[in-house]
Amino acid sequence: MTDTTTPISTDETPVDPVDRVLSRADAHSGVRVFGAAQALQDEATAFGGSTDGEQWDREERAALRRVPGLSTELEDVTEVEYRQLRLENVILVGVHPQGEQSDAENSLRELAALAETAGAVVLDGVLQRRPHPDPATYLGRGKAQELKDLVAALGADTVIADTELAPSQRRALEDVVKVKVIDRTTVILDIFSQHAKSREGKAQVELAQLEYLLPRLRGWGDSMSRQAGGQVGAGGAGMGSRGPGETKIELDRRRIRTKMAILRRQIRDFAPARDAKRAERKRNTIPSVAIAGYTNAGKSSLLNRLTSAGVLVENALFATLDATVRRAEASDGRIYTLTDTVGFVRNLPHQLVEAFRSTLEEVGDSDVILHVVDAAHPDPASQLQTVRDVIGDVGARDITEIVVFNKADLVDEDTRMVLRGLEPRALFASSRTGEGIEELRSALEAALPLPAVEVHAVVPYDRGDLVSAVHETGHIISEAHEEDGTALHAHVSERLAAELAPFVS
């Protein structure tokens, strides 16, 4: 990675340097130079093996990968065909104040991983140091002109800003650089739209996209004009054109609001079925563990290792969008559930938090949160804080949390010492090698809540169904076979305690 500080002469004072995160020579050669701080895992260690199952879903997703090296023009084919045939070449830009360069570089590398996951080739990345982003063009005017030259030199199609741009900033920067300008939120929404699989997931993503699009609609030329009126000679269009016309942009806004109302209603309609399943688990006192964590921390791989679930695993950001619930059995026979949830990322768009609130409820309603952190990530502290902020947003701060540093096989002992300093009680595990999995499983079982009622009962031998139910949903302290039946000392649910009442000793 090369870092250069180039003062640019502009009409702004003071002159702020631009810090190059990728070198132009490497950009021309197509070489990735993100180093250890990239958000994606190295391909050599990206995928596990037998514990992840057949992974048919990953093969299906990879079958639609876009192909580099094919050239076509947007006018020749539809937008969908364009996106499948031609990889977008992008340049990343960011702004950071004095003293925050390291954090800004990590954020830009994460944006590069997001762009690659969305299907783009990252050519270059630049950072500008200034106290605040320019309210007009995000970068300063002089830096925007330099960016225009860089775009022309590298042949980029798109510029991606490492923040959420105001509509006016995006339009002004587009007018300068003469190519499409998007922001971090747009990239995340694009990834979500590609990876959503279930009907609910697709509806949630579409709602988030429309909420983001609504204030950013832009009309062109005649589409902005109301129906004309008045005399032809006075600039009007004459007869047949008078009346309270609706501009195209107003019509689009009304259609978007209508569609958003329909999507919200659909998402509400999905809730009863999920609530019913959750209520049934609660009624049977089946404890639940929610696996939460930063995107690409290895949550799905860990679920596969713990339960042989065969859930989709991919070295990409936001590979999992739909909550997956799997059954697991503790060593004492108790049944509990493990739920894989959508990953989090820094500056997660609020539209997505709101749209996926129903999915995030799985975290808020769980008994234990298994917080997975990527041990090999260059900034695990920010991962921890980001995830805990979202956990707080869904009202789950008081739930028992177990922190596990995954991908422990990729870090040395010195790094482990640093991580222990961050979280002294955290566990280390590797879903790839199996290291620490049994210790993690024991910690989960110890954290599971005990059923509410303690009973001493002698269950007749012809009521083996009750003994089996106690094994599945209760916690047995002691069990003995006597002349009159099976003597049990156990913690059970109120419902099961009522059924055992006639046999309480």
N, C-alpha and C positions, 0 to 999 in steps of 0.2 A: 504494500500500500504506500502510495506516495502522497505527501502532504506539501503543498506549495502555498505560499502566501503572496498574492499578487496584488499590489495596490493599483487601483484603476482610477484614472483621472476623470472625475465627473463634476457636475455642478453641485454635488452634495458636500457638506462639511459636517464632521470630519470624514476623511476618506477611509472607508472600511475595507479590509481585505476580504477576498473570497478564498475559502479553504477548499482545495480540490480533494475529494474523498476517493475518486478514481482517477488514475492518470489517463490523459488523452491517448497516449500510445497504447496502453492496455485496452482502452475502449475500442480503438481501431482494430486491434487484434482479436477482440472478443473475449479476452481473458478476464475471468472473475478475480477480483483482488480484494474481496471483503475479509479474508483472513479468518481468524478465530471468532470474530464477533458476528459472523453471519447468523441469521435466525434459523436457517435450515441446517440439518445435520449433514455431515460428510457422507457422500454416497456409499463409501466403503463400509460404513457402520449404520446405515439408515434403516435397514430392515432386519427383523428377527427371522424366526424360522417356523418350526412346527407349532409353536404356541399360538400363532396368529391365524391358523386355519388356512383354508384354500384361497381366501381373498379374491373371490370372483368379482366383487364390487370394484376392487381396484383395477382389475383388468378391463372391466367395462368402462371405467372412467378414463383410463389411459388410452383406450381405443379412439377417443375423440381428441387426442392431443393435437395441437396445431403444429404445422411443419415449417421449420425455418427454410429460407432460401427460395421460396416460391414468391413471385412478384405478381401483383395485379393491382388494379386501381379500384377505389371504392365505388366509382360510378358504374363499373362493369358488372358488379355482382351485388347481391343483397348484403346487408350489414352482417347477418349471421355467417354467410359464406366467407365474407371478408375476414371475420375474426377467426374462422377455422383454417383459412388458407395462409394467412400472412401474419407472422408475429410482429407485434408493434415494437418499434424501437423507441425507448424512452430515456429521458434525462431526468434525474431527480434533483430537486432544489429544496433547501431549508434555510431558516434564519435562526440564529441563536444569539443571546446576549453574552457579554464578557464572562469568561470563567465557566461556561457550560459546553465547551466544545466536545468533550468526551461523550457526554450524554447525547448531544446532537448527532454525533457520528454513529453511535449505536442505534439511535432512532432511524437514521437514514439507511443503515444497513438492514434494519428490520423492514423498512419500506421497500428496499430492493428485493427482499425475500417475498414480500407481499406481491410486488409487481411480477416476479417470476412465477409465483403460484397462479396469478391471474392470467398468465400466458404472454408475457412481454420479455424482450431482451433489454437489459439495462446497459446503456452505453456509457454513461458518465453520471457523476453525482457532485454537486457543488453546494457549499455552505457559505452563507454570508454572515459576518458578525456585525450586528447592529442592535441597539437597545430594544427596539420594537420593530415588527414588520411594517413596511410602508403601507399606509391605509389605502393607497391607490393601486399599486402594482405588486404588493407583497415584498418583492425585492426592491431595492432602491432603483431609481430610474436609470442610472448608469449601469448598474448590475443587470437590469433587464435587457439593456442593449447588448451587453456582453453575452448574456444567455442567448439572445437572438443569433449572434455570430456563431456560438457553439452549436446551436441547433442546425444551422445551415452547414457548418463544417462536418458534422457527424451524420447528417441526414436523418435526424430524429423525427418521429411522427408525433410524439406526445411529450409534454412536460408534466411531471407529477410533483406537486408541492407537499411537503411533509407536515401538513396541518389541514384544518378545514377552512377553505377559502370562502370569503364572502362573495356573493354573486358578482358584485362590482369589481372586486379584485381579480376574479377569474377572467371576466370580460376584458378588463384593461390589460392584463398580462398577455392574453390571447392576441389582442390588437398589436402588441409590440412584437412578440416572437413569431406570429403568423402560423402557428400550429395549435393543435388542440391542447388545452390546459385542463388538468383535472387535479383533484386533491386526494389526500389519504383516505377520506371517507368513501369516495367514489370507488377506489380500488377494493376496499374491504367489501362494499356492497356487491361489486362485480364477482368477487370470489364466492360470496354467499349465494348469489344467483346461480353460479355454476354448480355448486356442491349440494344445494337443497334437493332432497329426494322425496320426502314425504309430502302429502298434500298440505299439512299444517306448516311444515318448514317453508314450502314455496309461498304460501300465503303470507307468512311472517316476513320473508325477504321482500316480497313485492310491496307490502305495506311500508316497510322501511325505505325502500327506493322511492316510492311516491311521496312520502313525507319529506325526503331530501330534495326531490325534484320540484315540488310545488313552488317554493320561493325563488327557484332558479330558472323558471321558464323564460325564454327569450324569443321575441317575435322579430320577424324580418320584413322590411318594406311594407307592401300593401296589407300583409296579414295583421299589421298593427292598426289599420285604419277602420274607423266606424263607417257605416253606410253614409255616403255623401248626400248632401241636400243642397237646396238653394239654386240660384241661376247658373246656367252653364258658363256664361261669360264672366261670372263672379268667382269662378273657381270651383263651383259645384258640379255634380254630374247630371243634374237635370231631372226630368220626370222618371218616376219608377225607382228612384234611389233614396227618397226621403224616408225617414223613420228612425226609431231608436235601435240601430244595429248593435250587435254584440261583437266585439273584437274577437279574433281567433284566439288570442291569448286568454281572454276571459272565458271563452268556450272551453278551452283546454283545462283551465283551472276548475271549472265546474265539473267537467268529466272526471278529473282526478279526485276531487272531493267525493263525488258519488262512488267512484271505485273504492276509495279508502273506506267509506262507510260500509260497503259490501264486504270488504276484506276483514274489517273489525268484527262484523257480525259472524263471518265464517270462523274466525279464530275463537270467538266466544262459544260457537257451537261445538268446537272440538273439545272444549274444557270439560263438559260433563262426563264424557267417557273416561278421560284421564283421571278426573276427580273420583269417579266411581272405583277405578282400579286402586287408586291410592287409599281410598276409604276402606276397601276390602282388606288391603294389607294392614291398615291400622287396626281394623276390627279383629283380625287374627293375630294382632301384635307382632307382625313380621317386621323386624327392625330394617331400616334402610340406610345405606351408605352412599353418599353422592361423591363422585370423583370430579373434583374441580381443579382448575389450574390454567396456566398460560397456554396459548395455542402452541401446538407442536412440542409440548412437554413430555408426551408419551402416555397420555391418559388411556387411550384405546388399547395400546400395547400392554399396559399394566392390567387392564380389565381382562384381556385375552389370557394373560399369564395367570391371573387369579382364578378365572372361571372357565377357560377354554371356550370363550364366547364366539370367536371367529369374527369379531367386529372389524370393519374396514380400518386398515392402518396404512397411512401414506406419509411420505416425507414432504409434507406441504402444510401451509398454514390453513386453519379452519377446515381440515379434512372431514371432521365430524360436526354436523349441525343438528341432527335429530337425536334426542335423548334415547339412549338404549338401556333397558333394564334387564339385568340377568340375575338368576337365582344362584346363591352360594350356600354352602353348608359348613357350619363351624365344626370344630373337632368334637364338641359335645353333642352334635346332632341337630342343633338349632339351625333353622333356616333364616337367612337374611338376604336382602337384595343389594346389588351394586348397580348404580346408575352412572353411565357415561354421559357427560354434559358438554355443551358447546364451550370451546376455549375462549379465553379473554385475551385482550391485547391492550397495550397502552393507547390512550385516547380513543377507546372504543366509542363509536358514534352513538349518541344518546338515542337516535332513532332505532338502532338495533337493540339496545338495552330495553327499550319500551316494547318493541315488537316481539322480542324473545322473552318477555317477562313470564309468560306462561311456562316456557321451558325452564327458565331459571327458578321457578317455584319448586322444582325437584330438589334444588339445593336448599331452599328455605324450609322445606318440609321434611328434610332428612333427619336422622338421629345422629349421624356422624358424617363429617366432611373429611374426605381424604384429599388433602391439598397436595397436588403433584407439582414439583418444581424441576426444571431442567438443570441438572447439576453442571452440565457443560456450557451453559449459557454465560456470556461474559458479564451479565448484570443480573444475577439472581435476586438481589435485594429489590430491584424495581419490579421484577416478576411477582415476588411475594406481596408487595404493597398494592400493585394493580389488582391482583385477584382478591385481596382482602377488602379493597374499596368496593368492588362489585358485590362481594359477599355481604358487606354492610348495606348496600343499596337494596338487596332483596330481604333484609331483616334477618340475617342468619349469623350475626356476630356471636350469639350466645350458644351456638351449637358446638359440641365437642369437635375439635380440629386435630387431625393427625397430619403433620407435614412429612412428606417423603421426597428426598432428592433422587429422582430417577436418572437413568443413564450414568450410574455410578461407575460403570466400566470405562468411561471416557475421561475420568479425572484422576489426578494423582493424589498422593497423601497430603501434600501441602494445600491443595485446593479443598480437600475434605476438612482440613483444620479451619480454613476460612469459613466454609459453609457451616461448620459446627458453631462458630462464633455468631453467625446470623441466627441460627435456630438450634440451641443446645440439645433440645429433646427430639430433634428430627431424626428420621431413619434414612438409611441409604439403601437403594435397591436398583436393580437392573432388570428390566423386563426382557432384555436381550439374552443375558447370561443366566438369569435366575438368582443372582446374588441378592440376599436380603429378603426374598419373597416370603419365606416361612416366618421370619421375624415380623414382617409387615402383617401377615395373616394373623399371627398371634396378637399383635397390637390392636388390630381391628376387632377381633373377637372379645378382647378384654374391654374395649370401649363400648361395645353394644350394650344398650340399657337392659336391665333385668325387667321381666314382666312385673305387674303391679302387686299381685296377690301371692303370699306365701302359704302353701297348703301342706298338711300331713294327711295322707289318705291311703287306704288299703283298697285297691281296685280289684274287683273280682276278675278271675281269669277269662270269663266270657265277655269282658269289656276291654278287650285288647285294643279296640279303636281309641279309647281314651288314653291309654298308655302311649300309643303311637302319636297321638296329638300332643301330649306333653313333651315327647321327644322332639317333635318338629318345631313347636312354637314356644315351649317353655324352657326353663333352665333347671335341670335336675341336680340337686345337691347330693341325694343318696337314693338308692333303689335296692330293694331286697325282695326275694320271693318267699312268701310265707304260706301257711296252710290255707288261709282264706283268700289269698290273692297277692297282688304285687303292692308292696308297701313303698310309697313314694313320698319324698320330701322335696318339694320343688317350688319354683316361682312360675306362676302361670297368669294368663290374662283373666280379666273379670268374667268374660264369657265362658272360658274353660273352667274357672273356679266354680261357677254356678252348676256346670254339668258334673263336677266332681263332688259337689256338696253332700249328696247322699252317702258318700263313702269316706267322708272326713273322719279321722280317728280322734 
